[in-house]
Amino acid sequence: MLAAFAPKVKNSLGKPLVANLSTSQSWNALTSAFNKVAASPVGIYGGLKPVNVNLEEYVTQKALDALFLKVGEEEKKIRENPVARITAILKRVFGQLDKK
């Protein structure tokens, strides 16, 4: 699943937006600057922690988390409410389970 989503996320985050900069470029510039400060003596003393600079990985994982959450909600609805079983295959699968 990750392999199917990752290229689409990378493409989307790589599209130029404001001032011909992409989201990925902006994120990388921002996090690189922050991480330099976090690694400095002042940042260490201040308790700053470096951030993950891989935005594509983060967004891809969050998209998959949201997808599986939605699938889980739909599955719960289908299991609890027979009216939600609107397709022939769902009726067949859950019809067998309902008989048990």
Secondary structure as GFF3:
##gff-version 3
##sequence-region A 1 100
A	DSSP	alpha_helix	2	14	.	.	.	ID=ss1
A	DSSP	three_ten_helix	18	20	.	.	.	ID=ss2
A	DSSP	alpha_helix	23	39	.	.	.	ID=ss3
A	DSSP	alpha_helix	41	45	.	.	.	ID=ss4
A	DSSP	alpha_helix	55	80	.	.	.	ID=ss5
A	DSSP	three_ten_helix	82	84	.	.	.	ID=ss6
A	DSSP	alpha_helix	88	99	.	.	.	ID=ss7
###
